[in-house]
Amino acid sequence: MKKLSAVMLPLILAACGGASPSDDPTSEQVGSLPLTIIEPANNPSSAEKVALGKQLFWDPILSGNQDVACATCHHPDNGYAEHIDVSMGVGGVGLSEARISGALVKRNSPTIVNTAYNGIDENSNYDPSATVMFWDNRATSLEDQALDPIRSKEEMRGDQFTEAEILDEVVSRLNANGDYMTLFTEAFGDSTINDERIAQALAAFERSLISANSPFDRYARGDESALTQQQVRGLNAFIDAGCNACHSGPMFSDYALHQLTVETNPKLTNAGIDDNGVDGKFRTPSLRNVALTAPYMHNGTERTLHGEDTKRCHCFLQRRR
């Protein structure tokens, strides 16, 4: 994951503006990620479980038409996200900017790197069994999140199966595959395949995708040489402008829902799709590895970190002071 260890702070200064340096910038609600993760008690990781989850993550066998995989919208070449405004699911061909003809998914695909830390606060406390996932916080763990894309008609299910049928169909396919029988036995101790184990394996793989030793992390742990002077000025400006009111903690997110003025996406409007989140609110996205995961906002309407919506975020923070 060394490729993903990037400091993002200089790139967000267009939104946050300049200010005088803080004496101790890492003391105000931001800090380094722990080098180890917390696993849920009911889903401890193992090399075998991670290997199974990785295989499932890349396999279109999980989709109704067997034409889209988790990796389609969360590809490592794109920071485990994708570089298009809103995703295209079933029926599509190609990846990221080259993808065409897929069913329109109403939201931008966020990176899954460091989702193992979702919900972490400024004191590095979090519960992996009771955190939040998705732009609207509707799932409460990686295990809870893992099966939703499979159930989603636009993302992976398609028209061939109903939401009530698709998981039984996927389990049946996996049970008919001798290689998967072996992989599930190695991961869980016996050959039983069910939707709970599918979710646990996918979650175990996703928890293995961490980037917790970036230059910023090393700086926050006391290595003053880890950041350039420009980056330190950026960090100070980020805090002095109040960006860390919402982009707080080691993941630079409070994981709360906020209402901001974001332009509508013409693709969604033309398709008759109205996405209002939760009463017009969406979760604060993490800024970890943000330089690798453009475009931005829940509907991907901002192509760069210098966009109008990031400026509006700054104005919103000033009004809260």
C-alpha positions as CSV (number, residue, x, y, z in Angstrom):
1,M,0.0,0.0,0.0
2,K,3.0,2.3,-0.1
3,K,1.7,3.9,-3.3
4,L,-1.3,5.2,-1.4
5,S,0.6,6.8,1.4
6,A,0.2,10.4,0.2
7,V,-0.1,13.6,2.2
8,M,-3.1,15.5,1.1
9,L,-2.9,18.8,3.0
10,P,-1.2,21.0,0.3
11,L,-3.9,20.1,-2.1
12,I,-6.9,21.2,0.0
13,L,-5.6,24.7,0.8
14,A,-7.6,26.3,-2.1
15,A,-10.7,25.4,0.1
16,C,-9.2,26.4,3.4
17,G,-7.2,29.5,2.7
18,G,-4.1,30.8,4.5
19,A,-3.6,31.7,8.2
20,S,-0.8,32.1,10.8
21,P,0.7,28.9,11.9
22,S,-0.5,27.1,15.0
23,D,2.0,26.2,17.6
24,D,1.1,22.5,17.7
25,P,-1.1,21.7,14.7
26,T,-1.5,18.0,15.5
27,S,-3.1,18.7,18.9
28,E,-6.3,20.1,17.6
29,Q,-8.4,17.1,16.7
30,V,-6.2,15.6,14.0
31,G,-3.5,13.0,14.4
32,S,-1.9,9.8,13.2
33,L,-3.6,6.5,12.5
34,P,-2.8,3.6,14.8
35,L,-0.5,1.1,13.1
36,T,-2.7,-1.8,14.0
37,I,-6.5,-2.2,13.5
38,I,-9.2,-3.4,15.8
39,E,-11.1,-6.4,14.5
40,P,-14.7,-7.4,15.5
41,A,-14.8,-10.2,18.0
42,N,-17.0,-12.3,15.8
43,N,-14.8,-11.9,12.7
44,P,-11.1,-12.2,13.6
45,S,-8.9,-12.1,10.5
46,S,-6.5,-14.7,9.1
47,A,-4.4,-15.0,6.0
48,E,-6.8,-17.6,4.6
49,K,-9.9,-15.4,5.2
50,V,-8.2,-12.4,3.6
51,A,-7.2,-14.5,0.6
52,L,-10.8,-15.7,0.2
53,G,-12.1,-12.2,0.6
54,K,-9.7,-10.9,-2.1
55,Q,-10.8,-13.7,-4.5
56,L,-14.5,-12.8,-3.9
57,F,-13.7,-9.1,-4.3
58,W,-12.4,-9.6,-7.8
59,D,-14.9,-12.2,-8.9
60,P,-18.0,-11.2,-10.9
61,I,-19.6,-14.4,-9.7
62,L,-21.1,-12.2,-6.9
63,S,-23.2,-10.2,-9.4
64,G,-26.5,-11.2,-10.9
65,N,-25.3,-11.2,-14.5
66,Q,-21.8,-12.2,-13.5
67,D,-20.5,-9.1,-15.3
68,V,-19.4,-6.8,-12.5
69,A,-17.2,-7.3,-9.4
70,C,-16.5,-5.2,-6.3
71,A,-13.2,-4.3,-7.9
72,T,-15.0,-2.8,-10.8
73,C,-15.8,0.3,-8.8
74,H,-13.0,0.0,-6.3
75,H,-9.9,-0.7,-8.3
76,P,-6.4,-0.4,-6.9
77,D,-5.2,1.5,-10.0
78,N,-7.7,4.2,-8.9
79,G,-6.9,4.3,-5.2
80,Y,-9.5,1.6,-4.6
81,A,-12.1,4.1,-5.9
82,E,-12.7,5.2,-9.5
83,H,-12.1,8.3,-11.5
84,I,-15.7,9.0,-12.7
85,D,-18.4,11.1,-11.1
86,V,-21.0,8.4,-10.4
87,S,-20.4,4.7,-10.8
88,M,-21.8,2.5,-13.6
89,G,-22.8,-1.0,-12.4
90,V,-24.4,-4.0,-14.2
91,G,-24.2,-4.1,-17.9
92,G,-21.1,-1.9,-18.2
93,V,-17.9,-2.5,-20.0
94,G,-14.5,-1.2,-19.0
95,L,-13.1,0.5,-15.9
96,S,-13.3,4.0,-14.4
97,E,-13.1,6.7,-17.1
98,A,-13.3,4.1,-19.9
99,R,-16.4,2.4,-18.5
100,I,-19.5,2.7,-20.7
101,S,-23.1,1.5,-20.8
102,G,-23.5,0.3,-17.2
103,A,-26.6,1.0,-15.1
104,L,-26.2,4.4,-13.4
105,V,-25.4,4.3,-9.7
106,K,-26.4,7.5,-8.0
107,R,-23.3,8.2,-6.0
108,N,-19.5,8.6,-6.3
109,S,-17.5,5.5,-5.4
110,P,-15.4,6.2,-2.3
111,T,-12.1,4.6,-1.6
112,I,-12.1,1.5,0.6
113,V,-8.6,2.1,1.8
114,N,-8.5,2.6,5.6
115,T,-12.2,1.8,6.0
116,A,-10.9,-0.5,8.7
117,Y,-10.6,2.7,10.8
118,N,-14.1,4.1,10.0
119,G,-15.6,5.8,13.0
120,I,-12.3,6.5,14.7
121,D,-12.3,9.6,16.9
122,E,-9.5,12.0,18.0
123,N,-8.5,9.5,20.8
124,S,-8.2,6.6,18.3
125,N,-11.4,5.0,19.8
126,Y,-13.7,3.1,17.5
127,D,-15.8,-0.1,17.4
128,P,-15.5,-2.0,14.2
129,S,-18.9,-3.7,14.9
130,A,-20.7,-0.4,15.3
131,T,-19.3,2.1,12.9
132,V,-20.8,3.8,9.8
133,M,-20.5,3.0,6.1
134,F,-21.7,4.5,2.9
135,W,-22.4,8.2,2.1
136,D,-25.6,8.1,4.2
137,N,-24.2,6.0,7.2
138,R,-26.9,3.3,6.6
139,A,-24.6,0.4,7.4
140,T,-22.9,-0.2,10.7
141,S,-19.8,-2.3,9.9
142,L,-17.8,-3.6,7.0
143,E,-19.7,-6.9,7.4
144,D,-23.0,-5.1,7.3
145,Q,-21.9,-3.1,4.3
146,A,-20.4,-6.0,2.2
147,L,-23.6,-7.4,0.9
148,D,-25.5,-4.2,0.0
149,P,-23.9,-3.7,-3.4
150,I,-24.8,-7.3,-4.3
151,R,-28.4,-6.6,-3.4
152,S,-28.5,-3.3,-5.3
153,K,-30.1,-3.6,-8.7
154,E,-27.9,-1.0,-10.3
155,E,-24.6,-1.9,-8.7
156,M,-24.4,-5.7,-9.0
157,R,-27.8,-7.5,-8.9
158,G,-29.4,-6.5,-12.2
159,D,-32.8,-7.6,-13.4
160,Q,-32.4,-11.3,-13.5
161,F,-32.9,-11.8,-9.7
162,T,-34.9,-10.1,-7.0
163,E,-33.3,-8.6,-3.9
164,A,-34.7,-11.6,-2.0
165,E,-33.2,-14.1,-4.4
166,I,-29.7,-12.8,-5.3
167,L,-27.8,-14.0,-2.2
168,D,-29.2,-17.5,-2.4
169,E,-28.2,-17.5,-6.1
170,V,-24.6,-16.4,-5.2
171,V,-24.3,-19.0,-2.4
172,S,-25.5,-21.7,-4.9
173,R,-22.9,-20.7,-7.4
174,L,-20.1,-20.7,-4.8
175,N,-21.2,-24.1,-3.5
176,A,-21.0,-25.5,-7.1
177,N,-17.4,-24.3,-7.4
178,G,-14.8,-26.7,-6.0
179,D,-12.1,-24.1,-5.6
180,Y,-14.4,-22.0,-3.4
181,M,-15.3,-25.0,-1.3
182,T,-11.6,-25.4,-0.6
183,L,-11.1,-21.7,0.1
184,F,-14.0,-21.5,2.5
185,T,-12.8,-24.6,4.3
186,E,-9.3,-23.1,4.7
187,A,-10.8,-19.8,5.9
188,F,-13.5,-21.0,8.3
189,G,-12.6,-24.6,9.1
190,D,-15.4,-26.3,7.2
191,S,-17.0,-26.0,3.7
192,T,-20.2,-24.3,4.7
193,I,-20.9,-21.3,2.4
194,N,-23.5,-18.7,3.3
195,D,-24.0,-15.0,3.0
196,E,-22.7,-14.3,6.5
197,R,-19.3,-15.9,5.6
198,I,-19.2,-14.1,2.3
199,A,-19.6,-10.8,4.2
200,Q,-17.0,-11.8,6.8
201,A,-14.4,-12.7,4.1
202,L,-15.0,-9.5,2.1
203,A,-14.7,-7.4,5.3
204,A,-11.5,-9.2,6.3
205,F,-10.0,-8.4,2.9
206,E,-11.1,-4.7,3.1
207,R,-9.6,-4.4,6.6
208,S,-6.2,-5.5,5.2
209,L,-6.2,-2.4,2.9
210,I,-4.6,0.2,5.3
211,S,-2.3,3.1,4.7
212,A,-1.3,4.2,8.2
213,N,2.3,5.4,7.9
214,S,2.1,8.3,5.5
215,P,4.5,11.3,5.9
216,F,1.7,13.1,7.8
217,D,1.4,10.1,10.2
218,R,5.1,10.1,10.9
219,Y,5.0,13.9,11.4
220,A,2.1,13.5,13.9
221,R,4.1,10.9,15.7
222,G,7.0,13.3,16.2
223,D,9.1,13.2,13.1
224,E,9.3,16.9,12.2
225,S,11.3,16.1,9.1
226,A,8.5,14.0,7.6
227,L,6.7,17.1,6.1
228,T,8.1,19.9,4.1
229,Q,7.7,23.5,5.3
230,Q,5.0,24.1,2.7
231,Q,3.1,21.0,4.0
232,V,3.4,22.2,7.6
233,R,2.1,25.6,6.5
234,G,-0.8,23.8,4.8
235,L,-1.6,21.9,7.9
236,N,-1.6,25.0,10.0
237,A,-3.9,26.8,7.5
238,F,-6.2,23.7,7.4
239,I,-6.7,24.0,11.2
240,D,-6.8,27.8,11.5
241,A,-9.5,27.9,8.8
242,G,-11.6,25.4,10.7
243,C,-11.5,22.6,8.2
244,N,-11.0,20.2,11.1
245,A,-14.3,21.0,12.6
246,C,-15.8,18.3,10.3
247,H,-12.6,16.7,8.9
248,S,-11.4,15.7,12.3
249,G,-9.6,12.8,14.0
250,P,-7.0,10.5,12.4
251,M,-9.2,9.8,9.4
252,F,-10.0,13.5,8.9
253,S,-13.8,12.9,9.2
254,D,-16.3,13.2,12.0
255,Y,-18.4,10.6,10.3
256,A,-21.4,12.8,10.8
257,L,-24.1,13.8,8.3
258,H,-23.9,17.4,7.1
259,Q,-25.9,19.5,4.6
260,L,-23.9,21.5,2.1
261,T,-24.8,23.2,-1.1
262,V,-23.6,20.8,-3.8
263,E,-24.4,21.2,-7.5
264,T,-26.7,18.6,-8.9
265,N,-25.2,16.1,-11.3
266,P,-26.7,16.4,-14.8
267,K,-26.3,12.7,-15.4
268,L,-28.6,12.0,-12.4
269,T,-31.1,14.7,-13.3
270,N,-31.4,13.6,-16.9
271,A,-32.0,10.0,-15.7
272,G,-34.7,11.2,-13.3
273,I,-32.7,10.2,-10.3
274,D,-33.1,12.4,-7.2
275,D,-30.7,11.7,-4.4
276,N,-31.4,13.6,-1.2
277,G,-29.2,11.5,1.1
278,V,-30.7,11.7,4.7
279,D,-32.8,14.9,4.6
280,G,-30.3,16.5,2.3
281,K,-27.3,15.4,4.4
282,F,-24.3,13.3,3.5
283,R,-21.4,12.0,5.5
284,T,-18.1,13.9,5.9
285,P,-15.7,12.1,3.6
286,S,-12.2,11.2,4.8
287,L,-9.4,13.2,3.4
288,R,-7.0,10.3,3.5
289,N,-5.3,9.7,0.1
290,V,-7.7,12.3,-1.3
291,A,-5.3,13.2,-4.1
292,L,-5.8,9.8,-5.6
293,T,-9.6,9.6,-5.6
294,A,-11.0,12.5,-7.7
295,P,-13.7,13.5,-8.5
296,Y,-15.2,14.6,-5.2
297,M,-18.5,15.0,-3.3
298,H,-21.2,12.4,-3.0
299,N,-22.2,12.9,-6.6
300,G,-18.7,13.5,-8.1
301,T,-19.5,17.0,-9.4
302,E,-16.1,18.5,-8.3
303,R,-13.3,17.4,-10.6
304,T,-10.5,18.9,-8.5
305,L,-9.8,20.0,-4.9
306,H,-10.0,23.6,-6.1
307,G,-13.7,23.4,-6.9
308,E,-16.6,25.7,-5.8
309,D,-18.1,23.1,-3.4
310,T,-14.9,22.9,-1.4
311,K,-15.0,26.7,-1.1
312,R,-18.6,26.6,0.0
313,C,-17.5,24.1,2.7
314,H,-15.0,26.7,3.9
315,C,-17.8,29.4,4.0
316,F,-20.1,27.0,5.9
317,L,-17.4,26.5,8.6
318,Q,-16.9,30.2,8.9
319,R,-20.6,30.7,9.6
320,R,-20.5,28.0,12.3
321,R,-17.8,29.9,14.3
